[in-house]
Amino acid sequence: MGIPYEILSSDENEVLKQINTCFDFISKNSASYALLVRKGTFDSYSSKNIQKKNTELMSREEAIEEFIKVSGKDEIFFSTTGMASRELYEIRDKYKMNHSHDFLTVGSMGHTSHIALEKPDKKITVIDGDDAVLMHMGALPAIGSKKINNFRHIVLNNVAHDSVGGQPTIAQHINLCEIARASGYQYCYKVKSKEELIKVLSDSQKYSVFIEVLVRKGARKDLGRPKTSPIETKIALMRNLL
Ligand SMILES: Cc1ncc(C[n+]2csc(CCOP(=O)(O)OP(=O)(O)O)c2C)c(N)n1
């Protein structure tokens, strides 16, 4: 595309030079200049504000495993873009379940709950991320106003865009439960321990329920990717729904 670029150095002094080169070029030429960041460049960085407080929380994967353990075998899961969907896929494998009950959202960040809204006659669990729910918040009143029974909307709040590098989100300053309540969800809970989560999940089978689960950032280093294509997974779910 003819855009000049550099690969971001791991040496901080070199990075400053690269940023200066980049800005000089942009201001002289009114044109783009790319800095490419290799995977893992920022791995050892830990946010001073967020991460230290979160070490006692469940991981996102542990929380998803609890959802699977307490849910009935016919329940349909819609999971958000990023690692949550990869984790759901691997948990199904771990329990030797097939993948015909899951819609794994690819791209379309923030749209998972809207997609799930199309199946109000089923028991639905939506697994959302804090940033995804903030991105398309209009979904909340759309769901809340319908008062759908059997609709569990779970937001795994790690106050980060964890799947794409762990940058902080504004979710730490937003009261998601209040917004869900004002949007018409019948029950709203905020939980941070496994015990609280299990209790709330078993109490929440019959209503439109919003559950914010505080989880810690991060995923297993060896987390894999779905072995079936998005289209194969979609077809398996559609066959199951028919
Ligand atoms: C519209 C759109 N914007 C950006 C992305 C890239 N993206 C994929 S996952 C993700 C972060 C999601 O953060 P969150 O919903 O909080 O979930 P987490 O990764 O923390 O589990 C981003 C920015 C995308 N897929 N679609």
The ligand as an ORCA input file, in Angstrom:
! r2SCAN-3c Opt
* xyz 1 1
  C     -15.759     -3.921     15.624
  C     -14.499     -4.545     16.141
  N     -13.553     -3.781     16.706
  C     -12.424     -4.340     17.188
  C     -12.219     -5.684     17.088
  C     -10.902     -6.304     17.590
  N     -11.100     -6.937     18.894
  C     -11.351     -8.250     19.008
  S     -11.518     -8.776     20.587
  C     -11.229     -7.189     21.163
  C     -11.217     -6.886     22.643
  C     -12.464     -7.333     23.315
  O     -12.435     -6.899     24.662
  P     -13.535     -7.411     25.664
  O     -14.872     -7.425     25.019
  O     -13.416     -6.636     26.935
  O     -13.144     -8.946     25.886
  P     -11.748     -9.572     26.404
  O     -10.877     -9.675     25.199
  O     -11.215     -8.665     27.470
  O     -12.130    -10.922     26.952
  C     -11.016     -6.294     20.104
  C     -10.744     -4.855     20.255
  C     -13.234     -6.449     16.476
  N     -13.119     -7.781     16.369
  N     -14.371     -5.866     16.015
*
